[in-house]
Amino acid sequence: MVLIGLGGVSVAHGNETGHARHLGQAAALQDTRSEGEARAAQFELVCTSIQNRFYDKNTNGVDWKHVCETYRARLSRVKSKKEFKALVNQMLEELHASHTSYIDDDDVEYSMLSAVIEQDLQNHKVAHIGLMGHPAGAEFVIGAVYDGGPAQKAGLLSGDRILSVDGKPFETAGSFKGKEGQPVSIQYRRDGNPAVQTATVTPVKQNVLRAFLEATSQSARILNIGNRKIGYVHLWTMGNDAFKTTLEQLVTGKLHDTDGLILDLRDGYGGSPFGYTDVFYRPDVAWEQQYHGTQPTSRFTGYNKPMVALINGGSRSAKEFFTYQLKKTKRATIVGTTTAGAFLGAGKVDIGSDGILELAIVGLRVDGKRLEGPGVSPDIEVPIAHAYTDKDTQLLRGEEVLMDQIRRNAEAPARIAAP
């Protein structure tokens, strides 16, 4: 059976499912132990899971037993949940592998990973404000905000540095537990300005995959540039077939009658890699049908206009395969910066009652090449600045490239006909 990992596909054979169940039962027993004993048991579960399930039996050339011994000696100094998470992730970084990290329930990815693997758009709900990014010391740097989400509605932007939420350190999920529907105060800085600003944001509680699906639909718009219409859609993740269906419906519906398309693959997550390019290679045929006594209805079967795809270091896993296909066939011009190079299949192991080990269990290659590490480079390199604003350097360059392609396509018949 094939499952979908947070950033790729994971293959779970029957014995792996049983193994995971056994690990989960063992983890549950930790609840009766002291906090220190529970952490020690969780630590050992991480070590043994890597040893037994990591995609490379040689653990990427790392002496994993020695690594565990080294970090085990530091475990006694761990006094909090946050310190435990930091220690385990520092240890996992020794593997130099994507899709391998310890995630606790203060992080939106804790609920996201379970939803992706279970192909679930209803359960695994979590209170959040619709953004992603990374810690930088005591601050949190926003990488992207979900289209139509609470953070965007409150005016938060990519690049903003969050200092606190209601006076406490920021966590993507932990800061909002029990606060859905209640306004919270977020302190942040913008554009290197030392002045602290405040935004009032109201968290929502929902399935994160559902949030990304709604954000993908919300992102779709038509840009009027000169006398041309340019379609734009941000595919936030490829978490299950609902995202593929939504993308197809947008480009054969709302965005179909445009002169070209900008497909934004930046940031977000990966998911299932197959079938997303089909609509862009399929013949664009108008299909019409009519039942007795009804008006005719029509639909289109494909999208064959010029395309630009935007990528950056946050384009990972399945999105890298999507980019690779578009680049190899020259179906789209790729604009931006090299993708994450995070191209492995992932599974998960429950670690105690409030943690998950995302674990790379499948090695992947395309055309015999590894994308893990190198990633996919763009056709046109454009450093990012002012992401997701009207000054977005990659989007603006993408618009220029696309307009040039449209112009050249319009001139091509005249050049052919000339003597």
Buried (B, 14 or more C-beta within 10 A) or exposed (E): EEBBBBBBBBBBEEEBEEBBEEBBEBBEEBEEEEEEEBBBBBBBBBBBBBEEBBBBEEBBEBEBEEBBEEBBEEBEEBEEBBBBBBBBBEBBEBBEBBBBBBBBBBBBBBBBBBBBBBBBBEEBBBBBBBBBBEBEEEBBBBBBBBBBBBBBBBEBBBBBBBBBBEEEBBBBBBBBBEBBEEEBEBBBBBEEEEEEBEBEBBBBBBBBBBBBBBBBBBBBEBBEBEEBBBBBBBBBBBBBBBBBEBBBBBBBEBBBEBBBBBBBBBBBBBBBBBEBBEBBEBEBEEEEEEEEEEEEEEEBBBBBBBBBBBBBBBBBBBBBBBBBBBBEEEBBBBBBBBBBBBBBBBBBBBBBEBBBBBBBBBBBEBEEEEBBEEBBBBBBEBEBEBBBEEEBBBBBBBBBBBBEBBBEEEEEEEEEEEE
